[in-house]
Amino acid sequence: MTVNFSSDVWASAAGQPRDWIAARIPHQGLMCLLDHVVLASAQEMVCTSKSHCLPNNPMRIDGMLGAACGIEYAAQAMALHGALMAELRGAERSSKGFLINVRNVSLHVDRLDDLSEDLTVSTRCEADNGDHCVYEFKLSAAERVLLQGRAMVMLNASLPTV
């Protein structure tokens, strides 16, 4: 099947709010961490979030949101990118994807909850073979890089039965 990468899907994603994002990813309620889509394309997804400032952020432990939690922010941006790619491929709903590997992760801060600026969550799809995607990701705040790394997502996966 040919995918139309110049589709209006990308243009219409930019500017979309949290409810629109939550309708496309499996993360719901307070676990939907992204607030706004800034940019979307066949290669890239950029979102913003203020949820790291919420005292009831479900990822906080003892009131603190460690920097490694930023990987979940990036994973949600990857999930949104995958959902839009599935839409372009004609799927009614995105197939499940699982984060199976993170590499070269650099944490440049200890925690996220003490930042007052919005987080910018940037992901770039470096490879997509229909079965796996490789992403580069970065979280920043006010031009300051907070963490970065690479991730592999397995697509069309089902949970193993016990």
C-alpha positions in Angstrom: 0.0 0.0 0.0 1.3 3.5 -0.8 1.3 6.0 2.0 0.6 9.6 1.1 3.1 11.4 3.3 1.9 14.8 2.1 -1.6 14.2 3.4 -3.6 16.8 5.3 -3.3 14.5 8.3 0.0 16.1 9.2 -1.2 19.7 8.6 -4.4 19.1 10.6 -2.4 17.7 13.6 -0.5 20.9 14.3 -2.2 22.9 17.0 -4.3 20.1 18.3 -5.0 20.0 22.1 -4.7 17.2 24.7 -8.2 15.7 24.1 -7.3 15.2 20.4 -4.0 13.5 21.4 -5.7 11.3 24.0 -8.2 10.1 21.4 -5.3 8.7 19.4 -3.0 7.1 22.0 -3.6 4.5 24.7 -2.6 6.8 27.5 -5.7 8.2 29.2 -6.7 10.4 32.1 -3.7 11.9 34.0 -1.4 9.4 32.1 -1.9 11.3 28.9 1.1 13.6 29.5 1.1 15.7 26.3 -0.9 18.9 26.0 -0.4 20.3 22.5 0.9 19.3 19.1 3.3 21.8 17.7 4.5 20.0 14.6 3.7 16.8 12.8 5.2 15.2 9.7 6.1 11.8 8.3 9.5 12.0 10.1 8.8 14.1 13.1 6.4 14.8 16.0 6.8 17.8 18.4 4.5 18.3 21.3 4.5 20.5 24.5 3.5 19.6 28.0 3.0 21.3 31.3 2.0 18.1 33.1 5.4 17.8 34.8 4.3 20.7 37.0 1.1 19.0 38.2 1.4 17.8 41.8 -0.9 14.8 40.9 1.2 13.7 37.9 0.9 9.9 38.2 4.6 9.4 37.5 5.7 11.3 40.6 7.4 9.4 43.4 7.5 11.1 46.8 6.5 14.3 45.1 9.4 14.2 42.6 9.3 13.6 38.9 12.7 12.1 37.9 14.3 13.0 34.6 14.1 9.4 33.3 10.3 9.9 33.3 10.9 12.0 30.2 11.2 8.8 28.3 7.5 8.2 28.8 6.8 11.7 27.4 8.8 10.8 24.3 7.1 7.4 24.1 3.7 9.1 24.0 4.8 11.4 21.2 6.0 8.3 19.3 2.6 6.7 19.9 0.9 9.7 18.5 3.2 9.7 15.4 2.4 6.0 15.0 -1.3 6.6 15.2 -1.1 9.2 12.5 1.0 6.9 10.3 -1.6 4.1 10.8 -4.3 6.6 9.7 -2.4 7.4 6.6 -2.0 3.7 5.8 -5.8 3.4 6.1 -6.1 1.6 9.4 -9.2 2.5 11.4 -7.2 2.4 14.7 -3.5 2.3 15.3 -2.1 -1.1 16.0 -0.4 -1.6 19.3 3.2 -0.6 19.6 5.6 -1.4 22.4 8.7 0.4 23.4 11.2 -2.4 23.4 14.6 -0.6 23.6 16.1 2.7 24.6 19.7 3.5 23.9 22.2 6.3 24.3 20.0 8.1 26.9 21.6 11.1 28.3 20.0 12.8 31.3 21.1 16.4 31.6 19.0 17.2 34.7 18.0 15.1 37.8 14.3 16.0 37.8 11.5 17.5 35.7 9.1 18.7 38.4 11.2 21.7 39.4 11.0 23.3 35.9 8.4 26.0 35.4 8.7 26.2 31.6 6.7 24.0 29.2 8.4 20.8 28.1 9.0 20.4 24.4 9.0 16.8 23.4 10.6 16.1 20.0 10.8 12.8 18.3 12.2 11.9 14.8 11.5 8.7 13.1 14.8 7.5 11.6 13.5 4.2 10.3 10.2 2.5 9.8 10.0 -1.0 8.2 6.4 -1.6 9.1 7.4 -3.9 11.9 9.7 -1.7 13.9 10.4 2.0 14.1 13.6 3.6 15.4 13.2 7.1 16.9 15.5 9.7 18.1 14.0 11.8 21.0 14.7 14.9 23.0 13.0 16.8 25.8 13.9 20.4 26.3 12.6 23.4 28.2 13.4 27.0 27.1 16.0 25.8 24.6 17.8 23.7 27.3 18.1 20.0 26.5 16.9 17.9 29.5 17.3 14.5 28.1 17.8 12.7 24.8 18.3 9.3 23.4 17.1 6.7 20.8 14.2 4.2 21.1 12.9 1.2 19.1 9.2 0.5 19.0 7.8 -2.8 17.9 4.6 -2.4 15.9 1.6 -4.6 15.4 2.4 -6.4 18.7 0.1 -8.3 20.9 0.6 -9.0 24.6 1.9 -12.5 25.4 -0.7 -14.7 27.1 0.1 -16.0 30.5 
